[in-house]
Amino acid sequence: MTFNDIFKSSFLENVAAVSLFDMLLALVLAFCLGMFIFLVYKKTYQGVMYSSSFGVTLIALTMITTLVILAVTSNVVLSLGMVGALSIVRFRTAIKEPLDIAFLFWAIAAGIVLAAGMIPLAVVGSIFVGVVLLIFVNKKPHCNPYIVVIQCDGHDSETAARAYLEEMTNRCTVKSKSAQKGSLELTVEIRLKDDNTDFINTLSEMQGVNSAVLVSYNGDYIG
């Protein structure tokens, strides 16, 4: 192979496949969309511990996806090789929050659509998705469920505790019951009439009730 063969290589022809202006415009728009996705994620996060690194990952993922799609759209042969290379990549990081998966796919989809040249679709679609998430994720339920764990002496105190809970709440459903000699543990799901939780103090002071614990429950688990 001579120097002339090197300079005639198709590799040098691919350098100008995407113009510098197109690259800069795509990266700037990808950064703006990534920042928008990051801000929506920050506003709608409802987990236990907020991870700033995941928010930065959303920005980087949007820009990286844009770079990959720009390269793929400029060369058909490269697109086939890129599919084979990406198919062997495996990610082992566990996603604890189901909503995080939606943000990951959102960032990838925004990068793909943007690099494909569909800028209005990427911008308008991202704004629409962001507004929907802000409305529905931050929407508070009208009636939050609570779990009451009662430890009492026997059947009479259990009956009195359940009657009191049915009187003070809108809904009272027994979820589990554990019985031992001389003691009972009752788990009850309730719906409060208002935000007042002082009834749990009265419940714990009832005759035969050893303890009463009130826990808010919304379906999320701490892991």
TORDO-811672 format. One line per 3 residues: their letters; for each residue x, y, z of N, C-alpha, C. Coordinates in nm, 3 decimals. Layout:
BEGIN
A	X:Y:Z:X:Y:Z:X:Y:Z | ...
This chain:
BEGIN
MTF	0.085:-0.120:0.000:0.000:0.000:0.000:0.089:0.125:0.000 | 0.063:0.214:-0.092:0.140:0.338:-0.104:0.065:0.452:-0.039 | 0.134:0.568:-0.031:0.069:0.686:0.026:-0.049:0.732:-0.061
NDI	-0.041:0.709:-0.190:-0.154:0.746:-0.277:-0.277:0.664:-0.247 | -0.255:0.534:-0.215:-0.368:0.450:-0.179:-0.434:0.497:-0.049 | -0.349:0.544:0.045:-0.403:0.592:0.172:-0.489:0.715:0.151
FKS	-0.440:0.808:0.070:-0.514:0.932:0.049:-0.637:0.911:-0.038 | -0.639:0.799:-0.112:-0.758:0.768:-0.191:-0.860:0.686:-0.113 | -0.829:0.656:0.012:-0.917:0.573:0.092:-1.050:0.643:0.114
SFL	-1.157:0.560:0.123:-1.291:0.615:0.147:-1.303:0.675:0.286 | -1.207:0.644:0.374:-1.212:0.700:0.509:-1.200:0.851:0.504 | -1.113:0.900:0.417:-1.097:1.045:0.406:-1.219:1.111:0.343
ENV	-1.291:1.034:0.261:-1.411:1.091:0.200:-1.524:1.105:0.303 | -1.521:1.022:0.407:-1.626:1.028:0.508:-1.608:1.145:0.604 | -1.491:1.209:0.602:-1.467:1.321:0.693:-1.565:1.434:0.666
AAV	-1.597:1.456:0.541:-1.687:1.566:0.503:-1.830:1.518:0.481 | -1.861:1.397:0.528:-1.997:1.344:0.508:-2.100:1.427:0.582 | -2.066:1.477:0.700:-2.153:1.565:0.778:-2.081:1.697:0.797
SLF	-2.148:1.805:0.760:-2.084:1.936:0.768:-2.066:1.979:0.913 | -1.971:2.068:0.934:-1.944:2.117:1.069:-2.063:2.191:1.127 | -2.134:2.266:1.044:-2.251:2.339:1.091:-2.361:2.243:1.138
DML	-2.382:2.136:1.061:-2.484:2.038:1.098:-2.448:1.970:1.230 | -2.320:1.940:1.248:-2.277:1.875:1.372:-2.299:1.967:1.492 | -2.258:2.092:1.479:-2.274:2.186:1.590:-2.421:2.212:1.621
LAL	-2.502:2.228:1.516:-2.645:2.253:1.536:-2.712:2.134:1.605 | -2.678:2.013:1.561:-2.738:1.894:1.621:-2.696:1.878:1.766 | -2.570:1.904:1.797:-2.522:1.888:1.935:-2.581:1.994:2.027
VLA	-2.594:2.117:1.979:-2.652:2.223:2.061:-2.799:2.193:2.091 | -2.872:2.152:1.987:-3.012:2.118:2.009:-3.027:1.996:2.099 | -2.936:1.898:2.084:-2.940:1.780:2.171:-2.912:1.818:2.316
FCL	-2.820:1.911:2.336:-2.792:1.957:2.472:-2.913:2.028:2.531 | -2.981:2.110:2.451:-3.099:2.182:2.501:-3.212:2.084:2.536 | -3.235:1.986:2.449:-3.339:1.887:2.478:-3.301:1.802:2.599
GMF	-3.172:1.768:2.610:-3.127:1.693:2.726:-3.146:1.771:2.856 | -3.119:1.901:2.852:-3.142:1.984:2.971:-3.290:1.990:3.006 | -3.375:1.997:2.904:-3.519:1.999:2.930:-3.564:1.868:2.993
IFL	-3.515:1.756:2.942:-3.548:1.625:2.999:-3.497:1.616:3.143 | -3.377:1.668:3.167:-3.320:1.667:3.302:-3.405:1.749:3.399 | -3.451:1.867:3.356:-3.533:1.951:3.443:-3.668:1.885:3.473
VYK	-3.728:1.822:3.372:-3.854:1.752:3.396:-3.833:1.636:3.493 | -3.721:1.564:3.476:-3.690:1.454:3.567:-3.673:1.504:3.711 | -3.607:1.618:3.726:-3.584:1.674:3.859:-3.715:1.718:3.923
KTY	-3.807:1.773:3.843:-3.934:1.821:3.897:-4.029:1.706:3.932 | -4.018:1.596:3.860:-4.114:1.487:3.879:-4.057:1.373:3.963 | -3.934:1.385:4.012:-3.874:1.275:4.088:-3.947:1.258:4.221
QGV	-3.984:1.135:4.251:-4.057:1.105:4.374:-3.994:0.990:4.450 | -3.872:0.956:4.421:-3.804:0.848:4.488:-3.753:0.888:4.625 | -3.675:0.798:4.684:-3.623:0.822:4.818:-3.500:0.911:4.815
MYS	-3.402:0.877:4.731:-3.277:0.952:4.723:-3.256:0.998:4.579 | -3.251:1.130:4.559:-3.232:1.185:4.425:-3.088:1.165:4.380 | -3.070:1.117:4.258:-2.937:1.092:4.201:-2.910:1.195:4.092
SSF	-2.818:1.287:4.120:-2.785:1.389:4.020:-2.711:1.328:3.901 | -2.640:1.218:3.924:-2.566:1.154:3.814:-2.660:1.100:3.708 | -2.778:1.052:3.749:-2.875:1.003:3.651:-2.928:1.118:3.565
GVT	-2.948:1.235:3.625:-2.991:1.351:3.548:-2.888:1.392:3.445 | -2.759:1.391:3.482:-2.653:1.422:3.387:-2.645:1.315:3.279 | -2.674:1.190:3.316:-2.676:1.081:3.219:-2.780:1.105:3.111
LIA	-2.894:1.162:3.146:-2.997:1.191:3.048:-2.948:1.292:2.945 | -2.875:1.394:2.990:-2.820:1.493:2.897:-2.717:1.427:2.806 | -2.625:1.351:2.866:-2.520:1.286:2.787:-2.579:1.184:2.690
LTM	-2.682:1.112:2.733:-2.741:1.010:2.648:-2.807:1.072:2.525 | -2.870:1.186:2.542:-2.931:1.255:2.428:-2.826:1.297:2.326 | -2.714:1.352:2.374:-2.609:1.397:2.284:-2.536:1.279:2.219
ITT	-2.510:1.174:2.295:-2.440:1.058:2.239:-2.525:0.990:2.132 | -2.655:0.977:2.159:-2.744:0.918:2.060:-2.747:1.000:1.932 | -2.745:1.132:1.947:-2.741:1.220:1.831:-2.615:1.196:1.749
LVI	-2.500:1.183:1.814:-2.374:1.157:1.743:-2.380:1.025:1.667 | -2.432:0.922:1.732:-2.438:0.790:1.669:-2.529:0.793:1.546 | -2.645:0.853:1.558:-2.740:0.856:1.446:-2.687:0.943:1.333
LAV	-2.616:1.050:1.364:-2.554:1.131:1.258:-2.456:1.048:1.178 | -2.377:0.967:1.247:-2.281:0.882:1.177:-2.351:0.774:1.096 | -2.457:0.718:1.151:-2.528:0.610:1.081:-2.597:0.661:0.955
TSN	-2.662:0.777:0.964:-2.734:0.831:0.849:-2.641:0.876:0.737 | -2.514:0.900:0.765:-2.421:0.946:0.663:-2.355:0.832:0.587 | -2.367:0.707:0.638:-2.300:0.594:0.575:-2.382:0.468:0.602
VVL	-2.431:0.404:0.496:-2.514:0.285:0.511:-2.431:0.168:0.564 | -2.307:0.155:0.515:-2.222:0.045:0.560:-2.190:0.059:0.708 | -2.167:0.183:0.751:-2.139:0.208:0.892:-2.258:0.175:0.979
SLG	-2.379:0.196:0.928:-2.498:0.165:1.008:-2.508:0.017:1.039 | -2.470:-0.069:0.942:-2.473:-0.213:0.967:-2.369:-0.253:1.071 | -2.251:-0.194:1.061:-2.148:-0.224:1.161:-2.184:-0.172:1.298
MVG	-2.252:-0.057:1.303:-2.291:0.001:1.431:-2.394:-0.086:1.501 | -2.487:-0.143:1.424:-2.587:-0.233:1.483:-2.519:-0.355:1.545 | -2.422:-0.411:1.476:-2.350:-0.526:1.529:-2.268:-0.492:1.651
ALS	-2.208:-0.373:1.652:-2.125:-0.334:1.767:-2.210:-0.306:1.890 | -2.323:-0.239:1.871:-2.409:-0.206:1.986:-2.485:-0.327:2.039 | -2.501:-0.430:1.957:-2.575:-0.548:2.002:-2.500:-0.628:2.107
IVR	-2.369:-0.609:2.118:-2.292:-0.684:2.217:-2.277:-0.608:2.347 | -2.330:-0.487:2.354:-2.320:-0.407:2.476:-2.428:-0.452:2.574 | -2.388:-0.476:2.698:-2.482:-0.516:2.802:-2.469:-0.422:2.921
FRT	-2.582:-0.374:2.971:-2.583:-0.286:3.086:-2.642:-0.362:3.205 | -2.569:-0.362:3.317:-2.609:-0.438:3.435:-2.665:-0.350:3.546 | -2.674:-0.219:3.524:-2.725:-0.131:3.628:-2.876:-0.149:3.644
AIK	-2.919:-0.173:3.766:-3.061:-0.196:3.792:-3.136:-0.063:3.795 | -3.252:-0.061:3.733:-3.339:0.057:3.735:-3.443:0.036:3.844 | -3.432:0.113:3.954:-3.521:0.094:4.068:-3.656:0.160:4.047
EPL	-3.658:0.275:3.982:-3.783:0.347:3.961:-3.836:0.317:3.820 | -3.958:0.269:3.806:-4.011:0.240:3.672:-4.015:0.363:3.582 | -4.036:0.481:3.641:-4.044:0.602:3.561:-3.909:0.638:3.499
DIA	-3.799:0.592:3.560:-3.667:0.621:3.504:-3.650:0.558:3.366 | -3.716:0.445:3.342:-3.708:0.381:3.211:-3.768:0.472:3.103 | -3.879:0.538:3.138:-3.942:0.630:3.043:-3.849:0.745:3.008
FLF	-3.776:0.797:3.108:-3.684:0.907:3.081:-3.567:0.861:2.994 | -3.519:0.740:3.016:-3.410:0.687:2.933:-3.454:0.674:2.787 | -3.572:0.617:2.766:-3.622:0.603:2.629:-3.652:0.739:2.567
WAI	-3.697:0.832:2.649:-3.724:0.968:2.600:-3.595:1.032:2.550 | -3.488:1.022:2.626:-3.360:1.080:2.586:-3.309:1.015:2.457 | -3.320:0.882:2.448:-3.274:0.812:2.327:-3.359:0.852:2.206
AAG	-3.491:0.855:2.224:-3.580:0.890:2.113:-3.557:1.033:2.067 | -3.534:1.125:2.160:-3.508:1.264:2.121:-3.380:1.275:2.040 | -3.276:1.202:2.081:-3.151:1.204:2.006:-3.166:1.146:1.867
IVL	-3.243:1.036:1.853:-3.262:0.973:1.723:-3.339:1.065:1.628 | -3.452:1.118:1.677:-3.535:1.204:1.592:-3.461:1.331:1.553 | -3.386:1.385:1.647:-3.312:1.509:1.620:-3.203:1.486:1.515
AAG	-3.128:1.378:1.528:-3.021:1.351:1.432:-3.075:1.313:1.295 | -3.199:1.263:1.291:-3.260:1.229:1.162:-3.307:1.353:1.087 | -3.294:1.471:1.148:-3.332:1.595:1.082:-3.473:1.640:1.109
MIP	-3.546:1.567:1.192:-3.684:1.604:1.224:-3.685:1.692:1.349 | -3.632:1.811:1.335:-3.616:1.901:1.449:-3.751:1.943:1.508 | -3.851:1.983:1.426:-3.981:2.019:1.487:-4.043:1.904:1.565
LAV	-4.033:1.782:1.513:-4.089:1.667:1.584:-4.017:1.645:1.716 | -3.885:1.659:1.716:-3.809:1.638:1.840:-3.844:1.743:1.945 | -3.855:1.869:1.904:-3.882:1.978:1.999:-4.026:1.972:2.049
VGS	-4.121:1.967:1.955:-4.263:1.967:1.995:-4.297:1.839:2.071 | -4.245:1.726:2.025:-4.271:1.600:2.095:-4.216:1.600:2.235 | -4.095:1.653:2.254:-4.036:1.658:2.388:-4.114:1.749:2.480
IFV	-4.158:1.863:2.428:-4.238:1.955:2.510:-4.370:1.890:2.551 | -4.433:1.820:2.458:-4.561:1.754:2.489:-4.542:1.645:2.593 | -4.439:1.562:2.576:-4.412:1.456:2.674:-4.380:1.516:2.811
GVV	-4.300:1.624:2.813:-4.267:1.687:2.940:-4.388:1.742:3.013 | -4.479:1.805:2.939:-4.600:1.861:3.000:-4.688:1.748:3.057 | -4.701:1.639:2.982:-4.782:1.526:3.029:-4.723:1.468:3.158
LLI	-4.591:1.452:3.163:-4.528:1.399:3.283:-4.544:1.493:3.402 | -4.529:1.622:3.378:-4.544:1.718:3.487:-4.685:1.718:3.544 | -4.784:1.696:3.457:-4.923:1.698:3.503:-4.957:1.572:3.581
FVN	-4.924:1.456:3.524:-4.972:1.330:3.581:-4.882:1.279:3.694 | -4.752:1.301:3.686:-4.664:1.251:3.792:-4.682:1.332:3.919 | -4.697:1.464:3.906:-4.711:1.549:4.023:-4.855:1.558:4.073
KKP	-4.946:1.488:4.007:-5.085:1.490:4.050:-5.101:1.410:4.178 | -5.154:1.474:4.278:-5.171:1.410:4.408:-5.303:1.334:4.413 | -5.302:1.213:4.467:-5.428:1.139:4.480:-5.520:1.204:4.582
HCN	-5.649:1.187:4.562:-5.747:1.250:4.652:-5.744:1.187:4.791 | -5.715:1.059:4.798:-5.720:0.989:4.926:-5.600:0.895:4.935 | -5.504:0.930:5.019:-5.385:0.848:5.035:-5.415:0.728:5.125
PYI	-5.369:0.610:5.086:-5.390:0.493:5.173:-5.291:0.492:5.288 | -5.333:0.438:5.400:-5.248:0.423:5.518:-5.260:0.280:5.568 | -5.154:0.236:5.634:-5.152:0.104:5.697:-5.140:0.125:5.847
VVI	-5.229:0.059:5.922:-5.227:0.063:6.068:-5.192:-0.076:6.120 | -5.087:-0.083:6.201:-5.046:-0.208:6.263:-5.081:-0.200:6.412 | -5.169:-0.290:6.457:-5.221:-0.288:6.594:-5.177:-0.415:6.665
QCD	-5.123:-0.399:6.784:-5.092:-0.512:6.871:-5.184:-0.504:6.993 | -5.263:-0.608:7.013:-5.360:-0.608:7.122:-5.358:-0.741:7.196 | -5.436:-0.747:7.305:-5.432:-0.863:7.394:-5.517:-0.979:7.345
GHD	-5.635:-0.952:7.291:-5.724:-1.061:7.254:-5.838:-1.016:7.165 | -5.941:-1.099:7.159:-6.051:-1.076:7.066:-6.131:-0.951:7.101 | -6.155:-0.928:7.228:-6.236:-0.812:7.268:-6.168:-0.680:7.231
SET	-6.039:-0.671:7.259:-5.967:-0.548:7.224:-5.955:-0.532:7.073 | -5.944:-0.643:7.000:-5.940:-0.635:6.854:-6.072:-0.582:6.798 | -6.182:-0.633:6.850:-6.314:-0.588:6.805:-6.334:-0.440:6.834
AAR	-6.292:-0.395:6.952:-6.307:-0.253:6.988:-6.220:-0.165:6.900 | -6.098:-0.210:6.869:-6.006:-0.132:6.784:-6.061:-0.121:6.643 | -6.111:-0.230:6.587:-6.167:-0.227:6.452:-6.292:-0.138:6.445
AYL	-6.375:-0.145:6.548:-6.494:-0.060:6.549:-6.457:0.088:6.555 | -6.353:0.119:6.631:-6.308:0.259:6.640:-6.250:0.306:6.506 | -6.173:0.220:6.440:-6.117:0.257:6.311:-6.226:0.277:6.206
EEM	-6.326:0.192:6.205:-6.435:0.207:6.109:-6.513:0.336:6.132 | -6.517:0.380:6.256:-6.588:0.505:6.288:-6.507:0.627:6.246 | -6.374:0.620:6.259:-6.289:0.737:6.235:-6.238:0.747:6.092
TNR	-6.259:0.646:6.010:-6.206:0.647:5.873:-6.317:0.621:5.773 | -6.286:0.650:5.646:-6.382:0.624:5.539:-6.384:0.478:5.498 | -6.269:0.413:5.512:-6.260:0.274:5.469:-6.164:0.200:5.560
CTV	-6.199:0.078:5.594:-6.116:-0.001:5.686:-6.117:-0.145:5.638 | -6.001:-0.197:5.594:-5.993:-0.332:5.540:-5.878:-0.406:5.607 | -5.906:-0.523:5.661:-5.803:-0.605:5.726:-5.718:-0.671:5.618
KSK	-5.587:-0.651:5.623:-5.494:-0.709:5.528:-5.428:-0.836:5.580 | -5.396:-0.839:5.708:-5.335:-0.959:5.766:-5.362:-0.961:5.916 | -5.355:-1.082:5.971:-5.379:-1.100:6.113:-5.287:-1.211:6.163
SAQ	-5.211:-1.180:6.266:-5.118:-1.276:6.325:-5.157:-1.295:6.472 | -5.182:-1.422:6.510:-5.229:-1.453:6.646:-5.128:-1.540:6.717 | -5.094:-1.501:6.838:-5.013:-1.580:6.929:-5.085:-1.590:7.063
KGS	-5.037:-1.675:7.148:-5.102:-1.692:7.278:-5.090:-1.564:7.359 | -5.204:-1.502:7.386:-5.208:-1.382:7.466:-5.185:-1.253:7.389 | -5.170:-1.259:7.255:-5.146:-1.136:7.178:-5.193:-1.154:7.035
LEL	-5.231:-1.044:6.974:-5.274:-1.039:6.834:-5.205:-0.923:6.765 | -5.171:-0.944:6.637:-5.118:-0.834:6.555:-5.204:-0.822:6.431 | -5.259:-0.706:6.410:-5.355:-0.681:6.304:-5.300:-0.573:6.211
TVE	-5.303:-0.600:6.081:-5.263:-0.502:5.980:-5.386:-0.460:5.902 | -5.417:-0.330:5.906:-5.540:-0.278:5.848:-5.506:-0.165:5.751 | -5.567:-0.170:5.632:-5.555:-0.059:5.536:-5.673:0.035:5.555
IRL	-5.645:0.164:5.567:-5.751:0.262:5.593:-5.743:0.378:5.494 | -5.853:0.450:5.483:-5.861:0.576:5.408:-5.911:0.682:5.505 | -5.833:0.787:5.521:-5.867:0.891:5.619:-5.977:0.982:5.566
KDD	-6.055:1.035:5.659:-6.156:1.134:5.624:-6.093:1.270:5.598 | -5.986:1.301:5.670:-5.911:1.425:5.651:-5.766:1.396:5.684 | -5.685:1.501:5.695:-5.543:1.483:5.723:-5.511:1.467:5.871
NTD	-5.612:1.466:5.955:-5.590:1.455:6.099:-5.558:1.309:6.135 | -5.445:1.288:6.202:-5.403:1.153:6.242:-5.400:1.139:6.395 | -5.469:1.226:6.466:-5.469:1.218:6.613:-5.543:1.095:6.664
FIN	-5.626:1.034:6.578:-5.702:0.918:6.623:-5.610:0.802:6.661 | -5.488:0.799:6.604:-5.396:0.689:6.636:-5.350:0.697:6.781 | -5.346:0.820:6.837:-5.310:0.835:6.978:-5.418:0.775:7.068
TLS	-5.543:0.805:7.035:-5.654:0.748:7.113:-5.658:0.596:7.100 | -5.631:0.548:6.980:-5.632:0.403:6.957:-5.527:0.331:7.041 | -5.408:0.390:7.051:-5.301:0.326:7.128:-5.330:0.325:7.278
EMQ	-5.420:0.416:7.325:-5.453:0.423:7.467:-5.576:0.342:7.504 | -5.634:0.274:7.407:-5.754:0.194:7.436:-5.719:0.072:7.521 | -5.816:0.025:7.597:-5.797:-0.091:7.683:-5.765:-0.215:7.600
GVN	-5.653:-0.280:7.632:-5.613:-0.402:7.564:-5.526:-0.381:7.443 | -5.505:-0.255:7.399:-5.420:-0.226:7.284:-5.281:-0.190:7.335 | -5.183:-0.270:7.296:-5.046:-0.246:7.342:-4.974:-0.139:7.260
SAV	-4.996:-0.137:7.130:-4.932:-0.037:7.044:-5.012:-0.024:6.916 | -4.999:0.092:6.852:-5.064:0.120:6.724:-4.969:0.204:6.639 | -4.941:0.159:6.519:-4.845:0.225:6.430:-4.918:0.262:6.301
LVS	-4.904:0.388:6.259:-4.964:0.438:6.135:-4.854:0.461:6.033 | -4.868:0.402:5.914:-4.767:0.412:5.809:-4.835:0.456:5.681 | -4.780:0.558:5.616:-4.829:0.599:5.486:-4.782:0.502:5.379
YNG	-4.872:0.467:5.287:-4.840:0.369:5.183:-4.890:0.421:5.050 | -4.797:0.428:4.951:-4.835:0.471:4.816:-4.791:0.374:4.708 | -4.748:0.255:4.746:-4.708:0.156:4.647:-4.560:0.156:4.616
DYI	-4.482:0.253:4.667:-4.338:0.260:4.643:-4.266:0.187:4.752 | -4.156:0.120:4.712:-4.077:0.045:4.807:-3.940:0.108:4.817 | -3.887:0.110:4.938:-3.753:0.162:4.962:-3.656:0.048:4.946
G	-3.562:0.060:4.851:-3.467:-0.048:4.827:-3.327:0.003:4.812
